[in-house]
Amino acid sequence: MYRPMKVNPIEMQKSLGGVSCPASRKDIVATAKKSGAGPEIEKTLGALPEKAYDSPAAVNREVGRKS
């Protein structure tokens, strides 16, 4: 079950810089790791529903919808 953690949206956007869209959850998590995202961001992104995200803003909307 998807259970987001409270993460700073600015930090999340920074961690998604350089992601090629559309991107899968796996791509998003890999990009965040390369960007040095903290464990709470990695965990939140790893719990996203598996689908194609067309932008970092779409990822933020999904996280916001579930929190």
C-alpha positions as semicolon CSV with decimal commas, in nm:
position;residue;x (nm);y (nm);z (nm)
1;M;0,000;0,000;0,000
2;Y;0,123;0,349;-0,087
3;R;0,203;0,548;0,226
4;P;0,392;0,867;0,150
5;M;0,617;1,033;0,400
6;K;0,621;1,406;0,452
7;V;0,894;1,534;0,222
8;N;1,003;1,882;0,129
9;P;0,865;1,948;-0,222
10;I;1,164;2,166;-0,311
11;E;1,408;1,891;-0,215
12;M;1,201;1,643;-0,414
13;Q;1,213;1,865;-0,723
14;K;1,591;1,896;-0,686
15;S;1,621;1,518;-0,670
16;L;1,422;1,483;-0,993
17;G;1,640;1,720;-1,194
18;G;1,755;1,553;-1,514
19;V;1,491;1,281;-1,523
20;S;1,393;1,197;-1,881
21;C;1,017;1,192;-1,923
22;P;0,805;1,000;-1,961
23;A;0,966;0,813;-1,673
24;S;0,874;0,499;-1,484
25;R;0,888;0,474;-1,107
26;K;1,218;0,285;-1,146
27;D;1,365;0,566;-1,359
28;I;1,249;0,827;-1,110
29;V;1,402;0,648;-0,813
30;A;1,730;0,592;-1,001
31;T;1,750;0,961;-1,091
32;A;1,678;1,063;-0,733
33;K;1,955;0,835;-0,604
34;K;2,203;0,979;-0,853
35;S;2,101;1,328;-0,741
36;G;2,174;1,244;-0,377
37;A;1,817;1,231;-0,252
38;G;1,769;1,152;0,113
39;P;1,621;0,822;0,229
40;E;1,277;0,972;0,294
41;I;1,253;1,096;-0,064
42;E;1,378;0,767;-0,204
43;K;1,124;0,574;0,002
44;T;0,838;0,805;-0,100
45;L;0,929;0,783;-0,469
46;G;0,974;0,406;-0,446
47;A;0,619;0,375;-0,315
48;L;0,461;0,563;-0,607
49;P;0,215;0,374;-0,826
50;E;0,387;0,210;-1,123
51;K;0,299;0,416;-1,428
52;A;0,463;0,659;-1,667
53;Y;0,506;1,010;-1,528
54;D;0,523;1,285;-1,789
55;S;0,708;1,541;-1,575
56;P;0,860;1,600;-1,231
57;A;0,548;1,807;-1,158
58;A;0,335;1,497;-1,222
59;V;0,541;1,312;-0,961
60;N;0,483;1,592;-0,710
61;R;0,110;1,589;-0,782
62;E;0,097;1,213;-0,719
63;V;0,287;1,248;-0,392
64;G;0,060;1,537;-0,287
65;R;-0,253;1,340;-0,377
66;K;-0,154;1,053;-0,151
67;S;-0,040;1,253;0,150
